[in-house]
Amino acid sequence: MSYWYEGPLAAFDTETTGVDVESDRIVSAALVVQDAPGVRPRVTRWLVNPGVPVPAAATAVHGLSEEHLQRNGRWPAPVMFEIAELLAEQAAAGRPLVVMNAPFDLTLLDRELRRHRASSLDHWLEPAPLRVLDPRVLDRHLDRYRKGRRTLTDLCAHYEVTLSDAHDAAADALAALEVVRAVGRRFAARLERLSPADLHALQTAWHAAQARGLQAWFARSGTPETVDTSWPLRPELPAAA
């Protein structure tokens, strides 16, 4: 019997101008589709001229300078259309979509669609909903008492997944996909009876509980930070950029 973690998966990742989903922009993105473990993945890449300054701190992370993006990047509107179309295709095909820290990448994409296409991610997914698998949410729930950070780099080290070029959108997407397969195998006894649709619903609750726990920790430590419990997409703010 074949389980979801041994079947077709897609993965999506972005690189951005910063970490604020309401005001920052996508500068590169990638969609990776793999039909089975070990099969060569199909990779679609986008490079975007965001039309706004690219901070040096962001360039230091992903290596994409403002000059390079102005010279080689495409305008955001057609890129966001293409990304939304391909994600909708994954949903229509019933192919689960792996997104590491989904509320960041998917919310940022939603804001870009609103900004450049006068639309929303939900609009594109009306015919069929995404079944999102977030390796960070899965790992935190299934191995909740393990100490240490849970960045993609940390998860790759823990699950023995190769991350060849961190902060390249395609490399990060493929690594996140392989981490989800590894999580599925390691916790097969707890996951194999669950479908991707089941897991999508469960992760909504798991992420909310994890966010509340982090919020309580912030409160105890005196950190003035608010943790959003929404997953995999944050609601639109009235003052969104």
C-alpha positions, 0 to 999 in steps of 0.5 A: 500500500502506498502512502501519501508521503511516498506519492506525488508532492509539490513544494513552493518557496519564495525569497523576498525583500524582508519578513513583513508579509503586508509590505515586503515583496517577492523577488524569486519563487520556485515550484517543485513537483516530484511524482515519487521519491527519487524521481527527478523533480520538475522545477519552475523558477521565477525571478521578479523585479519587485519595483521597490528597493531591495535592502542590503540585509535581504540581498545578504540572505538570498544573494539577489541584488536590486541591480540584478533584479532590475536587469533580469527580473520580470514585472510582478503582475504576470509572475503572480498570475503564473504562480497562482495558476500553477498552484491552482493546478496542483490543487486541482490535481489533488497534489499536496503542496509542501510549504515551509512556514506556510503562513509567510509564503502563502500570505505574501503571495496573497498580498502580491496578488491583491497588489498586482492582480486585484485578486486573492489566493483564495479566488484562484483556489475556489475550484479546488482547495490546496492541501498544504503540508508544513514541515515546521508544523508537522515536526513541532507537533510530532516531536514536540519535546525535542530541543533546538531550533526548527528552521529548514536548515535545522530540520534538514540536519535532523532528518538527514536531508541534503540542502545544497543551496540554502535561500535559493527558492528551488533548493529550499522547496526541494529540501522542504519536500524531502523533509516532509517525506522523511517526517512521514516515514519516521512517524508512519504509525501516526500519519499513514492513516491520515490523508493530506486533507486530514493533515491540512485540517489538523495542522490548522489546529496544531499551528494555532496551539503552537502559536498560543504556546509561543505567545505565552512564552513571549508574555513570560519573557516580556517580549512585545510580539504578537503571534498570529494563530492563522494557518496556512494563510493570514487574514487580510489586514485593513491597512495592508500595503 
